[in-house]
Amino acid sequence: MIHPSFSRPLAAGLAAALLSLGACRQQATNTIPIGEYASMTGSEAAFGQSTHLGIQLAVEQVNAAGGVLGKQLQLITEDNGSKQGESATIAQKLISRDRAVALLGEVASSRSLEVAPICQADKVPMISPASTNPAVTQAGDYIFRVCFIDPFQGEVLARFAKDTLKVRRVASLIAVSSAYSVGLAKYFKEPFEAAGGSVVLEQKYSNGDKDFKAQLTAINAANVEALFIPGYYSDVALICIQARELGLKCPIFGGDGWEAPELTEIGGPAVDGCYYSDHFAPSDPSPTAQAFVKAFQARFQGKVPDAMAALGYDAARLLAQAIQRAGTTDGPALRDAIAATRDFDGVTGRTTIDAERNASKSAVVVQVVKGQTVLVQTFPP
């Protein structure tokens, strides 16, 4: 028997608890949680930060327009610190604790490869904004991307080297610990050599290295006509500085891993004149691209969006449209709706999800000119 003096506080406490529980349930029914795992800090922080801004803008626009299925999207962002192993732990937390109905991430293919099997096992769709290694979507039918893949990017770079740069003898400098770098090097070499070119020397380094002089000295001695670096901007900028210091005068080019403001901030004049393949150019005159650039600059104090921001924006918008078409956030139904995406009018081009859950779309090659990127060439799918 409860003493009479405790009955009123107990009742009040129970009522408060019930009200709190009801509020939590009401809040849960009015939101759709979306998980994002990204390299917000660490060696590839520029990737994660730019992608996040694009996703954030898309979510804000969707919610301002009334949300999806009558609910607001709730973006839950977690930082993996650009570290291997962190993304898997984050994904488990987003799925199990936060009940995310889908995950957006990552840019680095190696970190997307960590998370893909988890999403596949839990039947939670995952959309990578910018992981280009083919193995990412091969993890299963819940794994998608909105970017082109490395076999296409490698072919674009091979064609660019042969037909535009008009070079035949090329050296490659590859980050051996990066799935992206190793894969893109392979997918460049095969079509380039099939077209009559030759990768006469392949040198290697590890992510985070600061001294590349030994590899660059060997490349300089090989009398190559161009240097291909399928790496990330933080390494590439240092490599270009040291290459120019050693007197390497040939063209230097690479892939979309170069895309970040830090490339020119770190590399300075050493990266001027270099080329890289990419997903988006802010100078793209299409109405969709220019509307995005205008909205992005208005939201983020005049900041010019890069390709990672554009891909993040497209990934979030494509997911929101798929939820709307599915009419539910149930995993299998949402997976089927994403897979059925055709001719999505994205900032980075018109996107169709193919049978392998990859995006069929164009690529561009840009050149760094006085610290800015200039569109050089567009390659259709």
N, C-alpha and C positions, 0 to 999 in steps of 0.2 A: 504493500500500500504506500502511495506517495504522500508525504506530509503536505497538508494544505498550504503551507507557506511556500512550497516549491511549485505548486500547480500553475500559477499565473505566469511566472518566468518561463517555465517549461513549455507552456502552450504558446507563449509569444515567440520563443526560440524556434519551436517547430513550425509555426506559421511563417516566420522569416525564412527558414530553410526551404520550405515548400515554394515560397515566392521566388527565392533565388534560383531554385532548380527550374521553375517554370520560365524564368527569364532566360536562363542558359539555353533551355530547349527552344524558346522562341527565337533567340539569337541564332542558334544553329540552323533552324529551318529557314531563316531569312538570308543566309549566306551560302556560297559555294566555295569551299576552301581549295585553293590552287597552290601547289608547292613549287618553289623555285630553289634550286641549289646552284651556287655560282661561286666563282673565284673573286670575291669582293675585296680580298686582301692578298698579299703575296706576290709571287713573280709574274702572274698573269692577271693581276687585279684590273687592268684596263679592260680586258675582255668582259669580266663579270660585271663591272660597274656600268659599262656601256649597254650591255645586254639588259641589265636590270632596269635602266632608265627607259629603254624601249618597251619592256614588258609593263612597267609601271604606267607609262602613258596610255598604252592600250587598255589596261584594266580600268584606269580612271575614265577613259572615254566610253567604254562599255557600260560602266556603272552610271555615268551621267546620262546615258541614253535609256536608262531603265533597267540595266542589268540583263541577266539571262534567265529565262523561265520564271520571271517575276522576282528573281533574287539578285543580290549583289555578289560580285566576285570578291573573295577575300584572298589576297596574295600573301603567302607566308614564305619569306625569303630567308635562307640559311647560307652562311659563308663557309666554304670548305678550305679557305686559306691557301688555295692553289696547291694543296697537298694531296698526294695519293693516299687512299684509305679513308679519308674524311667523308667523301661523298656517299659511300655505302652506309655509314652510320647515320648521316643526315637523312638519307632516303627512307630508312627504316623508321626514323622518328616522324617524318612528315606523313608517312602512310599509316603507321600504327597509332600515334598519339594525336596528330593533327587531323587525321582522316581526310587527307588531300585526295580529291577525286582524280587528279592527274598531276604529273610533274613536268616542269619546264627546265631543261638543262641537258648538258653543259656545253660550253664552247670546246674545251679540250676533249678530244676523242677518248683519251685514256681514262678520264674521269666519267664520261658517259658509259664507257664499257664496264665500269664498276657497278653502276646503278641499274643498267638495263636488265640484268638477270633478276634483280629484286622486283622491279616493276612487273616483269613478265610473270614471275611466280605468284605475285599478289593480284594479278589482273588489274593493274592500274596503268592506264596509258601514259606514255612518256613522249614528249616532243623535244628533240634537241634543236636549238636554234642554229647551231653552227658546227657540229661535229661532222667532219667530212670523211672519216675512215669508214669504208664499207661495212666493216664488222659490227658497227654499232646497231644497225637495224636488223642484222642477221641474228640478234639475240632472241627475236621472237615477234609474234604478230601484234604485240602491244607497244612496239617501239617504232617511232616515226622521226622524221626530220624535215625541216623546211629549207635546208640548204642543198646545193649540189654535192656530189660525192667526188672523192679524189680521183677515181679513174677518168672522170670527165675533166676535172681541173688539171690533171696531169697531161691529158691530151691537148687541152687549150694551151698550156705552157709550152708543150713540145712544138705545136704549130706556131706559136708566137716566136719562139727561139729560132726556128728554121725559116719562117716566111717573113717575119717582120725584122727581127734582129739580124737575120741572115748569117747565123753562126752554125758551125758544124762540130767544133771541138769544145766540149763543155766539161767543167769539173763540178762535183756536188759536194756540199758540206752538210752532213746529216747528224741530227741529234739522235743517238742510238737508243736513248731511254724513252723516246716519244713515239707512240703509235702513229700519230699524225705525220711526223717527219719521215719515219722509215717508209710508211705507206706511200706518201706523195712522191718520195724519191723514186720508188719502184714504178709508180704509174706515170712519171715523167720519162724515165729512162726507156721503157719499152716502146712507146710510140715514136720517141725521138730517134732511137736507133733504127727502128723499122723504116723511118723516112730517110735514112742515110746519114744521120748524125752519129756522134760518138761521145759517150760519157767516158773520157779518157782517164779520169781519176776520181775516186770517192774517198773523201776524208771524213772522219767522225769526231764527235764531241759529246759531252754529257750536258743536260740542262743545268744551268747555273754556273757553268765554267766561265771564267773571266779572261783567260789567256788562250788565244787561238793562233798565236804566231807560228807555231810549228806546222800546223796544218796549212796555213796560208802561205808559208814559205815554200812548201812542197807544191802547192797549186800554182804559185807564181813561176816556179821552175819548169812547170809542165807546158808553158806557153799556150794556155787555153784561150779561147776567144770570148768566153763568158763564164760566170760563176753562178751556179744555182744553189740557193739556200732555202730548203723547205723547213724553216724553223719558225719560232715565235719572236715577236718584236723585241723583247728584252735582250735576247741573245743576238739577234740579227743586227741591231744597232751597234753593239760592241764589235761584232765581226766586221762590219763595214768600216768602222773607224780604223781598226787595225789593218784591214786590207789596204786602205788608201795610204796609211802610214808606211806600209811595206812597198808601196809603189805599184800595186795592182791597179791597172787602169782600165781593164776590160769591163763591159756591162755586168751588173749584178742584178739578179732577179729572183723572185720567190713566189710563195703562195699566200693565201688569205690569212695565214698566221702572222703576217707582217702588219695587219690592219690595227693600228692604235695610234693615238696622238703621240704616245711616248716614243714611237719610232723616230720621229723627227726631233722631238725634244732631247732625246739621248744622242741620236746619231748626228744631228746637225748637218753640216755641209757634206759629210761622208755618205749620207744616203741620198743626196740630191742627184737626180738622174737615174735612180734605180727604178725597177718595175716590179709590180706584183699583181697577181690575179685576185679578184674580189667579187663580192656578191652585189654591191651597190655603190653608186657614186652620187653624192648630194647634188651634182649638176644634172642628173637625169631629168629630162624635161617632162616626163609623163605626169599627168595631173595627180595621180595617186602618190607618186614620190614627192612632188612639190607640196602637196597638202600636208604630208607627213613632216617634211622639213620645216614648214611654217609652224605647225603645231608643236613640234619638238622645241624649236627655238623660243616660242612663246612660253612654254612650260618651264624650260630649264635655262633661263637667263641668257638667251642668245647663242647657246652652245650648238655647234653644227653636228648633226648626228653622223656617226660612222656606220659601217656595214653591220657591226655587231648590234648596235641599237636598232637598226632596221630589221634585222633578223629576229631579235627578241620581240619587237612589235608585231611582226608577222606571225610568229609562233603563238603569241597570246591571242591575237585576233582569230587565227584559224581555229584554235581550241574553243574559243567562245562560240564561234559559228557552229562548230561540230556539236557542242552541248545543246545549242538551240535546235539543231536539226534532229538530234537524237531524242529530244524531249525528256531526257533523263540524264542523271550522272552515273547510272549503273555502268560498271566497267566494260562488259562485253558490248553493250549497245553504243557506248561512247567510242570504243575502239572501232566498231563498224562504221560509225559516222565519220571519224577522222579518215579512215581508209577510203571512204567514198568521195573525198574532196576532189573536185574537178574545177579547173580554171578559176582558182581562188585569186582574186585581184589584189595581190600583195604589193607592198612597197618595193620589194626586191624582185618583182616580176610576177607574171601570171604562173601560178603553181598548181600542178596536178600531182597527187600522190599516186605513185605507180604500184605495181604488184609487190614490189620489194619494200614498200613503205618509204621510198625515197622521193625527193622532189625533182621533177623534171623542169629545168629552168635555165636561163642564160647565165653566162659568166662575163665579167669585164676584166680588162687589164688596165691598170692605172700607172702613171709615172709620178714620182715625187719631183716637183719643180718649185724651188725656193720655199720649201717647207709645206707646200700644199700638194694635194693629189689632183692630177689632171687625167680625165678619161682619154685613153689611147685607142681602145678597140673593144668591140662587143662580140661575143661568140655565142650564137644560139645553141640550144640543146640539140 
